[in-house]
Amino acid sequence: MGQRMQAAGGCLIAAVGAGAGLGLWTVDFQGRFYRFEQSPDWRVLYAELPLAVLGGIAAALGLWALWTVVRRRRT
C-alpha cells in the first residue's frame, strides 16, 4: 500500500473515530445536560464533548496502528 493510501486511510479512520465518539456522547445527552431539574450543566459541552471526540479518534487510530503492525508481521 502506498504512502498516500496509508495517509488517506489514517484520515478516514480518524474521521470515523470522531463520529463514533460523537455518537457515543449523544447517548442520554438530555439527562446529563439537565441534572436534577436544575440549570443546564455546561461542562457537558465544553469538557465531555471534546474528550469524547478525541477519545474516539485516539481509539480508532490505535486500532488502526495495531491492525497495521499485525498485518505487516504476517507478510
All heavy atoms as TSV, in Angstrom:
chain	resi	resn	atom	element	x	y	z
A	1	MET	N	N	0.850	-1.169	0.000
A	1	MET	CA	C	0.000	0.000	0.000
A	1	MET	C	C	0.897	1.233	0.000
A	1	MET	O	O	1.852	1.321	0.755
A	1	MET	CB	C	-0.884	-0.031	1.250
A	1	MET	CG	C	-1.932	1.046	1.233
A	1	MET	SD	S	-2.967	1.148	2.712
A	1	MET	CE	C	-3.622	-0.460	2.888
A	2	GLY	N	N	0.578	2.198	-0.838
A	2	GLY	CA	C	1.393	3.390	-0.953
A	2	GLY	C	C	1.205	4.335	0.226
A	2	GLY	O	O	0.294	4.199	1.039
A	3	GLN	N	N	2.114	5.285	0.323
A	3	GLN	CA	C	2.063	6.230	1.434
A	3	GLN	C	C	0.817	7.098	1.387
A	3	GLN	O	O	0.255	7.437	2.427
A	3	GLN	CB	C	3.313	7.106	1.428
A	3	GLN	CG	C	4.552	6.365	1.849
A	3	GLN	CD	C	5.767	7.277	1.873
A	3	GLN	OE1	O	5.704	8.409	1.416
A	3	GLN	NE2	N	6.852	6.778	2.415
A	4	ARG	N	N	0.385	7.452	0.197
A	4	ARG	CA	C	-0.829	8.277	0.085
A	4	ARG	C	C	-2.054	7.511	0.538
A	4	ARG	O	O	-2.937	8.067	1.185
A	4	ARG	CB	C	-1.020	8.770	-1.340
A	4	ARG	CG	C	-0.049	9.839	-1.719
A	4	ARG	CD	C	-0.364	10.393	-3.066
A	4	ARG	NE	N	0.613	11.403	-3.421
A	4	ARG	CZ	C	0.504	12.187	-4.455
A	4	ARG	NH1	N	-0.531	12.062	-5.266
A	4	ARG	NH2	N	1.422	13.082	-4.719
A	5	MET	N	N	-2.111	6.241	0.206
A	5	MET	CA	C	-3.242	5.416	0.638
A	5	MET	C	C	-3.227	5.245	2.156
A	5	MET	O	O	-4.275	5.258	2.793
A	5	MET	CB	C	-3.212	4.059	-0.046
A	5	MET	CG	C	-3.585	4.113	-1.508
A	5	MET	SD	S	-5.281	4.662	-1.774
A	5	MET	CE	C	-6.153	3.261	-1.142
A	6	GLN	N	N	-2.050	5.079	2.742
A	6	GLN	CA	C	-1.956	4.964	4.193
A	6	GLN	C	C	-2.373	6.255	4.872
A	6	GLN	O	O	-3.074	6.226	5.877
A	6	GLN	CB	C	-0.539	4.589	4.602
A	6	GLN	CG	C	-0.184	3.160	4.313
A	6	GLN	CD	C	1.234	2.832	4.747
A	6	GLN	OE1	O	2.031	3.728	5.025
A	6	GLN	NE2	N	1.550	1.560	4.799
A	7	ALA	N	N	-1.959	7.381	4.327
A	7	ALA	CA	C	-2.340	8.670	4.900
A	7	ALA	C	C	-3.838	8.890	4.776
A	7	ALA	O	O	-4.492	9.354	5.722
A	7	ALA	CB	C	-1.576	9.795	4.212
A	8	ALA	N	N	-4.394	8.559	3.619
A	8	ALA	CA	C	-5.835	8.702	3.427
A	8	ALA	C	C	-6.598	7.761	4.357
A	8	ALA	O	O	-7.636	8.137	4.922
A	8	ALA	CB	C	-6.204	8.424	1.978
A	9	GLY	N	N	-6.083	6.564	4.524
A	9	GLY	CA	C	-6.715	5.614	5.448
A	9	GLY	C	C	-6.679	6.108	6.882
A	9	GLY	O	O	-7.659	5.985	7.610
A	10	GLY	N	N	-5.565	6.685	7.288
A	10	GLY	CA	C	-5.467	7.231	8.636
A	10	GLY	C	C	-6.425	8.388	8.865
A	10	GLY	O	O	-7.066	8.491	9.908
A	11	CYS	N	N	-6.558	9.250	7.873
A	11	CYS	CA	C	-7.508	10.376	7.991
A	11	CYS	C	C	-8.939	9.873	8.038
A	11	CYS	O	O	-9.761	10.384	8.811
A	11	CYS	CB	C	-7.321	11.344	6.832
A	11	CYS	SG	S	-5.774	12.260	6.904
A	12	LEU	N	N	-9.237	8.882	7.223
A	12	LEU	CA	C	-10.585	8.318	7.219
A	12	LEU	C	C	-10.897	7.640	8.546
A	12	LEU	O	O	-11.991	7.815	9.096
A	12	LEU	CB	C	-10.723	7.325	6.065
A	12	LEU	CG	C	-12.091	6.671	5.909
A	12	LEU	CD1	C	-13.149	7.715	5.609
A	12	LEU	CD2	C	-12.039	5.622	4.821
A	13	ILE	N	N	-9.949	6.903	9.073
A	13	ILE	CA	C	-10.150	6.245	10.361
A	13	ILE	C	C	-10.329	7.279	11.467
A	13	ILE	O	O	-11.147	7.104	12.372
A	13	ILE	CB	C	-8.964	5.303	10.666
A	13	ILE	CG1	C	-8.974	4.134	9.699
A	13	ILE	CG2	C	-8.984	4.815	12.094
A	13	ILE	CD1	C	-10.160	3.216	9.813
A	14	ALA	N	N	-9.571	8.371	11.422
A	14	ALA	CA	C	-9.723	9.435	12.422
A	14	ALA	C	C	-11.106	10.067	12.344
A	14	ALA	O	O	-11.735	10.352	13.367
A	14	ALA	CB	C	-8.640	10.493	12.234
A	15	ALA	N	N	-11.601	10.268	11.137
A	15	ALA	CA	C	-12.944	10.840	10.976
A	15	ALA	C	C	-14.015	9.878	11.493
A	15	ALA	O	O	-14.985	10.297	12.143
A	15	ALA	CB	C	-13.192	11.177	9.509
A	16	VAL	N	N	-13.857	8.596	11.215
A	16	VAL	CA	C	-14.798	7.599	11.719
A	16	VAL	C	C	-14.747	7.550	13.248
A	16	VAL	O	O	-15.782	7.456	13.910
A	16	VAL	CB	C	-14.506	6.219	11.100
A	16	VAL	CG1	C	-15.266	5.118	11.802
A	16	VAL	CG2	C	-14.834	6.238	9.626
A	17	GLY	N	N	-13.554	7.635	13.816
A	17	GLY	CA	C	-13.418	7.642	15.270
A	17	GLY	C	C	-14.062	8.867	15.899
A	17	GLY	O	O	-14.704	8.773	16.945
A	18	ALA	N	N	-13.910	10.010	15.254
A	18	ALA	CA	C	-14.558	11.228	15.764
A	18	ALA	C	C	-16.073	11.079	15.709
A	18	ALA	O	O	-16.779	11.479	16.646
A	18	ALA	CB	C	-14.114	12.443	14.950
A	19	GLY	N	N	-16.578	10.515	14.644
A	19	GLY	CA	C	-18.015	10.284	14.536
A	19	GLY	C	C	-18.513	9.299	15.582
A	19	GLY	O	O	-19.587	9.480	16.158
A	20	ALA	N	N	-17.736	8.258	15.836
A	20	ALA	CA	C	-18.123	7.289	16.861
A	20	ALA	C	C	-18.111	7.920	18.250
A	20	ALA	O	O	-19.014	7.676	19.054
A	20	ALA	CB	C	-17.184	6.084	16.818
A	21	GLY	N	N	-17.094	8.721	18.527
A	21	GLY	CA	C	-17.053	9.411	19.817
A	21	GLY	C	C	-18.218	10.366	19.989
A	21	GLY	O	O	-18.830	10.443	21.056
A	22	LEU	N	N	-18.555	11.087	18.934
A	22	LEU	CA	C	-19.698	11.993	18.979
A	22	LEU	C	C	-20.994	11.217	19.145
A	22	LEU	O	O	-21.875	11.620	19.910
A	22	LEU	CB	C	-19.737	12.841	17.709
A	22	LEU	CG	C	-20.846	13.878	17.608
A	22	LEU	CD1	C	-20.707	14.897	18.727
A	22	LEU	CD2	C	-20.800	14.562	16.261
A	23	GLY	N	N	-21.108	10.107	18.459
A	23	GLY	CA	C	-22.306	9.286	18.587
A	23	GLY	C	C	-22.482	8.731	19.982
A	23	GLY	O	O	-23.595	8.708	20.525
A	24	LEU	N	N	-21.398	8.280	20.594
A	24	LEU	CA	C	-21.492	7.780	21.966
A	24	LEU	C	C	-21.768	8.902	22.961
A	24	LEU	O	O	-22.421	8.693	23.970
A	24	LEU	CB	C	-20.208	7.046	22.352
A	24	LEU	CG	C	-20.024	5.696	21.699
A	24	LEU	CD1	C	-18.654	5.125	22.064
A	24	LEU	CD2	C	-21.120	4.739	22.126
A	25	TRP	N	N	-21.276	10.085	22.674
A	25	TRP	CA	C	-21.514	11.216	23.561
A	25	TRP	C	C	-22.980	11.617	23.575
A	25	TRP	O	O	-23.498	12.047	24.602
A	25	TRP	CB	C	-20.646	12.403	23.139
A	25	TRP	CG	C	-20.870	13.630	23.946
A	25	TRP	CD1	C	-20.360	13.891	25.175
A	25	TRP	CD2	C	-21.666	14.767	23.575
A	25	TRP	NE1	N	-20.792	15.127	25.596
A	25	TRP	CE2	C	-21.591	15.678	24.631
A	25	TRP	CE3	C	-22.413	15.081	22.449
A	25	TRP	CZ2	C	-22.246	16.894	24.592
A	25	TRP	CZ3	C	-23.070	16.299	22.414
A	25	TRP	CH2	C	-22.979	17.193	23.479
A	26	THR	N	N	-23.669	11.476	22.458
A	26	THR	CA	C	-25.064	11.901	22.386
A	26	THR	C	C	-26.017	10.971	23.130
A	26	THR	O	O	-27.172	11.339	23.343
A	26	THR	CB	C	-25.541	12.010	20.927
A	26	THR	OG1	O	-25.395	10.760	20.296
A	26	THR	CG2	C	-24.776	13.073	20.189
A	27	VAL	N	N	-25.563	9.785	23.520
A	27	VAL	CA	C	-26.415	8.882	24.275
A	27	VAL	C	C	-26.738	9.524	25.617
A	27	VAL	O	O	-25.834	9.884	26.379
A	27	VAL	CB	C	-25.723	7.513	24.465
A	27	VAL	CG1	C	-26.531	6.615	25.376
A	27	VAL	CG2	C	-25.486	6.857	23.125
A	28	ASP	N	N	-28.005	9.699	25.901
A	28	ASP	CA	C	-28.512	10.293	27.147
A	28	ASP	C	C	-27.958	11.698	27.375
A	28	ASP	O	O	-27.624	12.087	28.489
A	28	ASP	CB	C	-28.211	9.390	28.340
A	28	ASP	CG	C	-29.017	9.775	29.571
A	28	ASP	OD1	O	-30.145	10.265	29.412
A	28	ASP	OD2	O	-28.489	9.606	30.684
A	29	PHE	N	N	-27.858	12.468	26.311
A	29	PHE	CA	C	-27.363	13.839	26.421
A	29	PHE	C	C	-28.277	14.693	27.287
A	29	PHE	O	O	-27.813	15.447	28.132
A	29	PHE	CB	C	-27.215	14.458	25.032
A	29	PHE	CG	C	-27.009	15.940	25.049
A	29	PHE	CD1	C	-25.795	16.458	25.458
A	29	PHE	CD2	C	-28.020	16.808	24.690
A	29	PHE	CE1	C	-25.594	17.826	25.497
A	29	PHE	CE2	C	-27.834	18.167	24.709
A	29	PHE	CZ	C	-26.614	18.683	25.119
A	30	GLN	N	N	-29.583	14.587	27.095
A	30	GLN	CA	C	-30.527	15.412	27.854
A	30	GLN	C	C	-30.432	15.123	29.351
A	30	GLN	O	O	-30.533	16.025	30.168
A	30	GLN	CB	C	-31.959	15.168	27.361
A	30	GLN	CG	C	-32.213	15.664	25.966
A	30	GLN	CD	C	-32.203	17.187	25.894
A	30	GLN	OE1	O	-32.426	17.867	26.876
A	30	GLN	NE2	N	-31.920	17.697	24.716
A	31	GLY	N	N	-30.234	13.867	29.706
A	31	GLY	CA	C	-30.127	13.506	31.120
A	31	GLY	C	C	-28.890	14.084	31.785
A	31	GLY	O	O	-28.907	14.435	32.964
A	32	ARG	N	N	-27.807	14.177	31.039
A	32	ARG	CA	C	-26.586	14.742	31.615
A	32	ARG	C	C	-26.581	16.259	31.579
A	32	ARG	O	O	-25.987	16.900	32.439
A	32	ARG	CB	C	-25.355	14.236	30.852
A	32	ARG	CG	C	-25.046	12.791	31.152
A	32	ARG	CD	C	-23.873	12.363	30.368
A	32	ARG	NE	N	-24.221	12.629	28.958
A	32	ARG	CZ	C	-23.409	12.462	27.958
A	32	ARG	NH1	N	-22.209	12.061	28.161
A	32	ARG	NH2	N	-23.798	12.707	26.728
A	33	PHE	N	N	-27.244	16.840	30.584
A	33	PHE	CA	C	-27.234	18.295	30.448
A	33	PHE	C	C	-28.149	18.960	31.473
A	33	PHE	O	O	-27.825	20.009	32.013
A	33	PHE	CB	C	-27.646	18.676	29.024
A	33	PHE	CG	C	-27.398	20.113	28.687
A	33	PHE	CD1	C	-26.108	20.623	28.686
A	33	PHE	CD2	C	-28.438	20.957	28.372
A	33	PHE	CE1	C	-25.862	21.951	28.363
A	33	PHE	CE2	C	-28.204	22.278	28.039
A	33	PHE	CZ	C	-26.918	22.777	28.047
A	34	TYR	N	N	-29.279	18.360	31.763
A	34	TYR	CA	C	-30.211	18.880	32.770
A	34	TYR	C	C	-30.259	17.909	33.937
A	34	TYR	O	O	-31.128	17.063	34.028
A	34	TYR	CB	C	-31.608	19.056	32.173
A	34	TYR	CG	C	-31.675	20.103	31.104
A	34	TYR	CD1	C	-31.800	19.742	29.772
A	34	TYR	CD2	C	-31.601	21.442	31.420
A	34	TYR	CE1	C	-31.851	20.702	28.777
A	34	TYR	CE2	C	-31.653	22.411	30.432
A	34	TYR	CZ	C	-31.787	22.026	29.118
A	34	TYR	OH	O	-31.835	22.980	28.141
A	35	ARG	N	N	-29.325	18.020	34.848
A	35	ARG	CA	C	-29.266	17.130	36.003
A	35	ARG	C	C	-30.132	17.674	37.127
A	35	ARG	O	O	-30.040	18.842	37.489
A	35	ARG	CB	C	-27.836	16.982	36.497
A	35	ARG	CG	C	-26.980	16.222	35.533
A	35	ARG	CD	C	-25.624	15.955	36.105
A	35	ARG	NE	N	-24.851	15.199	35.111
A	35	ARG	CZ	C	-23.559	15.273	34.992
A	35	ARG	NH1	N	-22.862	16.051	35.779
A	35	ARG	NH2	N	-22.943	14.569	34.075
A	36	PHE	N	N	-30.946	16.816	37.679
A	36	PHE	CA	C	-31.775	17.137	38.847
A	36	PHE	C	C	-32.650	18.369	38.626
A	36	PHE	O	O	-32.901	19.126	39.539
A	36	PHE	CB	C	-30.906	17.318	40.094
A	36	PHE	CG	C	-30.000	16.172	40.361
A	36	PHE	CD1	C	-28.627	16.320	40.246
A	36	PHE	CD2	C	-30.501	14.930	40.701
A	36	PHE	CE1	C	-27.778	15.255	40.493
A	36	PHE	CE2	C	-29.662	13.861	40.935
A	36	PHE	CZ	C	-28.304	14.020	40.842
A	37	GLU	N	N	-33.109	18.565	37.407
A	37	GLU	CA	C	-34.005	19.668	37.039
A	37	GLU	C	C	-33.447	21.035	37.443
A	37	GLU	O	O	-34.169	21.934	37.848
A	37	GLU	CB	C	-35.387	19.452	37.643
A	37	GLU	CG	C	-36.058	18.211	37.125
A	37	GLU	CD	C	-37.436	18.015	37.700
A	37	GLU	OE1	O	-37.914	18.925	38.386
A	37	GLU	OE2	O	-38.012	16.955	37.442
A	38	GLN	N	N	-32.159	21.164	37.354
A	38	GLN	CA	C	-31.516	22.444	37.639
A	38	GLN	C	C	-31.203	23.148	36.334
A	38	GLN	O	O	-31.666	22.763	35.276
A	38	GLN	CB	C	-30.233	22.234	38.431
A	38	GLN	CG	C	-30.460	21.631	39.792
A	38	GLN	CD	C	-29.145	21.352	40.487
A	38	GLN	OE1	O	-28.089	21.511	39.920
A	38	GLN	NE2	N	-29.220	20.943	41.733
A	39	SER	N	N	-30.421	24.189	36.436
A	39	SER	CA	C	-29.989	24.885	35.224
A	39	SER	C	C	-29.054	23.972	34.420
A	39	SER	O	O	-28.515	23.008	34.948
A	39	SER	CB	C	-29.274	26.178	35.598
A	39	SER	OG	O	-28.112	25.891	36.337
A	40	PRO	N	N	-28.857	24.269	33.152
A	40	PRO	CA	C	-28.001	23.417	32.310
A	40	PRO	C	C	-26.579	23.314	32.854
A	40	PRO	O	O	-26.016	24.259	33.390
A	40	PRO	CB	C	-28.008	24.122	30.968
A	40	PRO	CG	C	-29.208	24.985	30.963
A	40	PRO	CD	C	-29.450	25.359	32.393
A	41	ASP	N	N	-26.018	22.140	32.727
A	41	ASP	CA	C	-24.635	21.887	33.138
A	41	ASP	C	C	-23.755	22.028	31.897
A	41	ASP	O	O	-23.651	21.120	31.076
A	41	ASP	CB	C	-24.518	20.482	33.729
A	41	ASP	CG	C	-23.154	20.199	34.309
A	41	ASP	OD1	O	-22.339	21.135	34.386
A	41	ASP	OD2	O	-22.915	19.045	34.695
A	42	TRP	N	N	-23.101	23.172	31.756
A	42	TRP	CA	C	-22.335	23.471	30.550
A	42	TRP	C	C	-21.046	22.678	30.464
A	42	TRP	O	O	-20.432	22.613	29.411
A	42	TRP	CB	C	-22.054	24.972	30.468
A	42	TRP	CG	C	-23.310	25.736	30.246
A	42	TRP	CD1	C	-24.008	26.445	31.164
A	42	TRP	CD2	C	-24.052	25.811	29.036
A	42	TRP	NE1	N	-25.140	26.967	30.598
A	42	TRP	CE2	C	-25.184	26.605	29.285
A	42	TRP	CE3	C	-23.879	25.294	27.755
A	42	TRP	CZ2	C	-26.138	26.879	28.316
A	42	TRP	CZ3	C	-24.822	25.571	26.794
A	42	TRP	CH2	C	-25.937	26.355	27.065
A	43	ARG	N	N	-20.616	22.050	31.551
A	43	ARG	CA	C	-19.416	21.212	31.495
A	43	ARG	C	C	-19.606	20.042	30.536
A	43	ARG	O	O	-18.646	19.519	29.992
A	43	ARG	CB	C	-19.069	20.675	32.878
A	43	ARG	CG	C	-18.555	21.742	33.816
A	43	ARG	CD	C	-18.283	21.165	35.149
A	43	ARG	NE	N	-19.566	20.685	35.704
A	43	ARG	CZ	C	-19.693	20.075	36.865
A	43	ARG	NH1	N	-18.639	19.826	37.589
A	43	ARG	NH2	N	-20.869	19.690	37.300
A	44	VAL	N	N	-20.872	19.649	30.351
A	44	VAL	CA	C	-21.158	18.555	29.413
A	44	VAL	C	C	-20.705	18.941	28.015
A	44	VAL	O	O	-20.198	18.109	27.262
A	44	VAL	CB	C	-22.668	18.220	29.445
A	44	VAL	CG1	C	-23.027	17.233	28.355
A	44	VAL	CG2	C	-23.065	17.687	30.808
A	45	LEU	N	N	-20.859	20.209	27.660
A	45	LEU	CA	C	-20.482	20.643	26.315
A	45	LEU	C	C	-19.002	20.960	26.182
A	45	LEU	O	O	-18.359	20.538	25.228
A	45	LEU	CB	C	-21.300	21.879	25.920
A	45	LEU	CG	C	-22.779	21.640	25.685
A	45	LEU	CD1	C	-23.459	22.959	25.371
A	45	LEU	CD2	C	-22.992	20.662	24.577
A	46	TYR	N	N	-18.448	21.720	27.109
A	46	TYR	CA	C	-17.064	22.153	26.895
A	46	TYR	C	C	-16.023	21.229	27.509
A	46	TYR	O	O	-14.832	21.421	27.276
A	46	TYR	CB	C	-16.843	23.594	27.362
A	46	TYR	CG	C	-16.950	23.857	28.841
A	46	TYR	CD1	C	-15.906	23.568	29.701
A	46	TYR	CD2	C	-18.081	24.445	29.383
A	46	TYR	CE1	C	-15.982	23.830	31.042
A	46	TYR	CE2	C	-18.171	24.723	30.717
A	46	TYR	CZ	C	-17.123	24.410	31.551
A	46	TYR	OH	O	-17.224	24.675	32.874
A	47	ALA	N	N	-16.421	20.206	28.246
A	47	ALA	CA	C	-15.449	19.253	28.778
A	47	ALA	C	C	-15.667	17.846	28.213
A	47	ALA	O	O	-14.739	17.224	27.704
A	47	ALA	CB	C	-15.509	19.219	30.298
A	48	GLU	N	N	-16.905	17.358	28.295
A	48	GLU	CA	C	-17.162	15.986	27.876
A	48	GLU	C	C	-17.154	15.808	26.361
A	48	GLU	O	O	-16.682	14.788	25.868
A	48	GLU	CB	C	-18.501	15.509	28.440
A	48	GLU	CG	C	-18.490	15.295	29.930
A	48	GLU	CD	C	-19.829	14.802	30.442
A	48	GLU	OE1	O	-20.695	14.431	29.621
A	48	GLU	OE2	O	-20.010	14.780	31.662
A	49	LEU	N	N	-17.691	16.768	25.633
A	49	LEU	CA	C	-17.759	16.635	24.169
A	49	LEU	C	C	-16.374	16.537	23.528
A	49	LEU	O	O	-16.115	15.603	22.766
A	49	LEU	CB	C	-18.568	17.776	23.566
A	49	LEU	CG	C	-18.652	17.802	22.038
A	49	LEU	CD1	C	-19.323	16.542	21.521
A	49	LEU	CD2	C	-19.405	19.026	21.573
A	50	PRO	N	N	-15.457	17.461	23.814
A	50	PRO	CA	C	-14.119	17.308	23.197
A	50	PRO	C	C	-13.401	16.041	23.636
A	50	PRO	O	O	-12.708	15.405	22.831
A	50	PRO	CB	C	-13.353	18.549	23.665
A	50	PRO	CG	C	-14.383	19.521	24.082
A	50	PRO	CD	C	-15.550	18.724	24.545
A	51	LEU	N	N	-13.577	15.646	24.893
A	51	LEU	CA	C	-12.928	14.415	25.354
A	51	LEU	C	C	-13.503	13.189	24.653
A	51	LEU	O	O	-12.758	12.259	24.328
A	51	LEU	CB	C	-13.074	14.282	26.866
A	51	LEU	CG	C	-12.232	15.246	27.691
A	51	LEU	CD1	C	-12.534	15.080	29.172
A	51	LEU	CD2	C	-10.757	15.015	27.431
A	52	ALA	N	N	-14.797	13.176	24.416
A	52	ALA	CA	C	-15.403	12.045	23.723
A	52	ALA	C	C	-14.923	11.970	22.274
A	52	ALA	O	O	-14.594	10.887	21.780
A	52	ALA	CB	C	-16.926	12.161	23.772
A	53	VAL	N	N	-14.859	13.100	21.608
A	53	VAL	CA	C	-14.406	13.112	20.211
A	53	VAL	C	C	-12.925	12.736	20.125
A	53	VAL	O	O	-12.527	11.900	19.301
A	53	VAL	CB	C	-14.679	14.481	19.562
A	53	VAL	CG1	C	-14.037	14.569	18.200
A	53	VAL	CG2	C	-16.179	14.729	19.452
A	54	LEU	N	N	-12.092	13.310	20.975
A	54	LEU	CA	C	-10.661	12.975	20.968
A	54	LEU	C	C	-10.419	11.528	21.385
A	54	LEU	O	O	-9.519	10.861	20.861
A	54	LEU	CB	C	-9.889	13.931	21.870
A	54	LEU	CG	C	-9.772	15.362	21.368
A	54	LEU	CD1	C	-9.094	16.238	22.418
A	54	LEU	CD2	C	-9.027	15.417	20.061
A	55	GLY	N	N	-11.215	11.040	22.325
A	55	GLY	CA	C	-11.096	9.638	22.724
A	55	GLY	C	C	-11.466	8.697	21.595
A	55	GLY	O	O	-10.828	7.658	21.402
A	56	GLY	N	N	-12.498	9.042	20.830
A	56	GLY	CA	C	-12.869	8.232	19.672
A	56	GLY	C	C	-11.781	8.229	18.621
A	56	GLY	O	O	-11.479	7.188	18.029
A	57	ILE	N	N	-11.186	9.384	18.387
A	57	ILE	CA	C	-10.090	9.474	17.416
A	57	ILE	C	C	-8.895	8.644	17.880
A	57	ILE	O	O	-8.312	7.882	17.107
A	57	ILE	CB	C	-9.678	10.935	17.192
A	57	ILE	CG1	C	-10.795	11.690	16.466
A	57	ILE	CG2	C	-8.383	11.032	16.402
A	57	ILE	CD1	C	-10.569	13.180	16.408
A	58	ALA	N	N	-8.538	8.780	19.149
A	58	ALA	CA	C	-7.386	8.039	19.679
A	58	ALA	C	C	-7.625	6.537	19.623
A	58	ALA	O	O	-6.726	5.766	19.257
A	58	ALA	CB	C	-7.095	8.485	21.103
A	59	ALA	N	N	-8.824	6.101	19.984
A	59	ALA	CA	C	-9.124	4.666	19.950
A	59	ALA	C	C	-9.086	4.126	18.532
A	59	ALA	O	O	-8.528	3.045	18.278
A	59	ALA	CB	C	-10.491	4.414	20.589
A	60	ALA	N	N	-9.661	4.864	17.598
A	60	ALA	CA	C	-9.678	4.402	16.202
A	60	ALA	C	C	-8.270	4.346	15.622
A	60	ALA	O	O	-7.911	3.381	14.940
A	60	ALA	CB	C	-10.566	5.311	15.363
A	61	LEU	N	N	-7.472	5.377	15.875
A	61	LEU	CA	C	-6.106	5.369	15.349
A	61	LEU	C	C	-5.246	4.305	16.026
A	61	LEU	O	O	-4.357	3.709	15.395
A	61	LEU	CB	C	-5.471	6.749	15.490
A	61	LEU	CG	C	-6.019	7.808	14.545
A	61	LEU	CD1	C	-5.373	9.161	14.846
A	61	LEU	CD2	C	-5.809	7.426	13.099
A	62	GLY	N	N	-5.482	4.048	17.301
A	62	GLY	CA	C	-4.764	2.980	17.989
A	62	GLY	C	C	-5.085	1.617	17.400
A	62	GLY	O	O	-4.191	0.788	17.186
A	63	LEU	N	N	-6.359	1.367	17.120
A	63	LEU	CA	C	-6.745	0.104	16.494
A	63	LEU	C	C	-6.188	-0.009	15.084
A	63	LEU	O	O	-5.770	-1.093	14.657
A	63	LEU	CB	C	-8.272	-0.024	16.473
A	63	LEU	CG	C	-8.926	-0.313	17.811
A	63	LEU	CD1	C	-10.437	-0.262	17.679
A	63	LEU	CD2	C	-8.478	-1.656	18.350
A	64	TRP	N	N	-6.164	1.100	14.362
A	64	TRP	CA	C	-5.614	1.093	13.003
A	64	TRP	C	C	-4.117	0.780	13.037
A	64	TRP	O	O	-3.617	-0.003	12.227
A	64	TRP	CB	C	-5.870	2.437	12.340
A	64	TRP	CG	C	-5.361	2.548	10.952
A	64	TRP	CD1	C	-5.767	1.854	9.852
A	64	TRP	CD2	C	-4.325	3.414	10.496
A	64	TRP	NE1	N	-5.056	2.248	8.744
A	64	TRP	CE2	C	-4.164	3.201	9.115
A	64	TRP	CE3	C	-3.523	4.365	11.130
A	64	TRP	CZ2	C	-3.232	3.899	8.364
A	64	TRP	CZ3	C	-2.605	5.054	10.374
A	64	TRP	CH2	C	-2.463	4.822	9.009
A	65	ALA	N	N	-3.396	1.381	13.981
A	65	ALA	CA	C	-1.959	1.115	14.099
A	65	ALA	C	C	-1.708	-0.339	14.486
A	65	ALA	O	O	-0.793	-0.983	13.948
A	65	ALA	CB	C	-1.337	2.052	15.129
A	66	LEU	N	N	-2.507	-0.871	15.390
A	66	LEU	CA	C	-2.367	-2.270	15.781
A	66	LEU	C	C	-2.639	-3.197	14.606
A	66	LEU	O	O	-1.905	-4.162	14.383
A	66	LEU	CB	C	-3.318	-2.585	16.937
A	66	LEU	CG	C	-3.298	-4.007	17.458
A	66	LEU	CD1	C	-1.946	-4.298	18.101
A	66	LEU	CD2	C	-4.419	-4.205	18.449
A	67	TRP	N	N	-3.674	-2.900	13.827
A	67	TRP	CA	C	-4.003	-3.696	12.650
A	67	TRP	C	C	-2.860	-3.646	11.635
A	67	TRP	O	O	-2.525	-4.652	11.024
A	67	TRP	CB	C	-5.306	-3.184	12.041
A	67	TRP	CG	C	-5.689	-3.886	10.784
A	67	TRP	CD1	C	-6.179	-5.158	10.674
A	67	TRP	CD2	C	-5.599	-3.378	9.465
A	67	TRP	NE1	N	-6.411	-5.454	9.360
A	67	TRP	CE2	C	-6.062	-4.379	8.590
A	67	TRP	CE3	C	-5.178	-2.168	8.925
A	67	TRP	CZ2	C	-6.111	-4.194	7.220
A	67	TRP	CZ3	C	-5.235	-1.996	7.560
A	67	TRP	CH2	C	-5.691	-3.007	6.731
A	68	THR	N	N	-2.242	-2.476	11.466
A	68	THR	CA	C	-1.140	-2.333	10.522
A	68	THR	C	C	0.066	-3.166	10.963
A	68	THR	O	O	0.702	-3.845	10.146
A	68	THR	CB	C	-0.734	-0.855	10.402
A	68	THR	OG1	O	-1.874	-0.104	10.001
A	68	THR	CG2	C	0.370	-0.664	9.393
A	69	VAL	N	N	0.366	-3.151	12.254
A	69	VAL	CA	C	1.503	-3.929	12.762
A	69	VAL	C	C	1.239	-5.418	12.603
A	69	VAL	O	O	2.118	-6.172	12.155
A	69	VAL	CB	C	1.776	-3.573	14.248
A	69	VAL	CG1	C	2.728	-4.556	14.883
A	69	VAL	CG2	C	2.308	-2.168	14.344
A	70	VAL	N	N	0.044	-5.858	12.945
A	70	VAL	CA	C	-0.279	-7.285	12.810
A	70	VAL	C	C	-0.234	-7.730	11.363
A	70	VAL	O	O	0.275	-8.800	11.031
A	70	VAL	CB	C	-1.669	-7.570	13.444
A	70	VAL	CG1	C	-2.155	-8.961	13.078
A	70	VAL	CG2	C	-1.612	-7.388	14.940
A	71	ARG	N	N	-0.736	-6.893	10.459
A	71	ARG	CA	C	-0.735	-7.238	9.043
A	71	ARG	C	C	0.691	-7.323	8.491
A	71	ARG	O	O	0.998	-8.174	7.672
A	71	ARG	CB	C	-1.545	-6.206	8.257
A	71	ARG	CG	C	-1.878	-6.689	6.868
A	71	ARG	CD	C	-2.550	-5.647	6.066
A	71	ARG	NE	N	-1.498	-4.684	5.723
A	71	ARG	CZ	C	-1.718	-3.420	5.424
A	71	ARG	NH1	N	-2.925	-2.942	5.461
A	71	ARG	NH2	N	-0.727	-2.616	5.105
A	72	ARG	N	N	1.572	-6.423	8.931
A	72	ARG	CA	C	2.956	-6.453	8.446
A	72	ARG	C	C	3.715	-7.670	8.957
A	72	ARG	O	O	4.601	-8.177	8.287
A	72	ARG	CB	C	3.690	-5.187	8.861
A	72	ARG	CG	C	3.306	-4.004	8.029
A	72	ARG	CD	C	4.147	-2.817	8.355
A	72	ARG	NE	N	3.709	-1.664	7.590
A	72	ARG	CZ	C	4.123	-0.442	7.787
A	72	ARG	NH1	N	4.996	-0.204	8.751
A	72	ARG	NH2	N	3.682	0.546	7.059
A	73	ARG	N	N	3.413	-8.124	10.151
A	73	ARG	CA	C	4.110	-9.298	10.697
A	73	ARG	C	C	3.707	-10.571	9.991
A	73	ARG	O	O	4.466	-11.538	9.970
A	73	ARG	CB	C	3.843	-9.421	12.192
A	73	ARG	CG	C	4.561	-8.393	12.990
A	73	ARG	CD	C	4.471	-8.673	14.457
A	73	ARG	NE	N	5.185	-7.625	15.184
A	73	ARG	CZ	C	5.406	-7.675	16.456
A	73	ARG	NH1	N	4.953	-8.682	17.162
A	73	ARG	NH2	N	6.057	-6.706	17.049
A	74	ARG	N	N	2.507	-10.614	9.449
A	74	ARG	CA	C	2.057	-11.807	8.742
A	74	ARG	C	C	2.748	-11.970	7.406
A	74	ARG	O	O	2.846	-13.072	6.897
A	74	ARG	CB	C	0.544	-11.762	8.532
A	74	ARG	CG	C	-0.222	-12.006	9.777
A	74	ARG	CD	C	-1.688	-12.105	9.471
A	74	ARG	NE	N	-2.429	-12.368	10.691
A	74	ARG	CZ	C	-3.705	-12.472	10.730
A	74	ARG	NH1	N	-4.428	-12.336	9.635
A	74	ARG	NH2	N	-4.311	-12.715	11.871
A	75	THR	N	N	3.173	-10.881	6.808
A	75	THR	CA	C	3.799	-10.978	5.486
A	75	THR	C	C	5.295	-11.079	5.560
A	75	THR	O	O	5.942	-11.030	6.498
A	75	THR	CB	C	3.457	-9.755	4.614
A	75	THR	OG1	O	3.853	-8.581	5.283
A	75	THR	CG2	C	1.998	-9.746	4.285
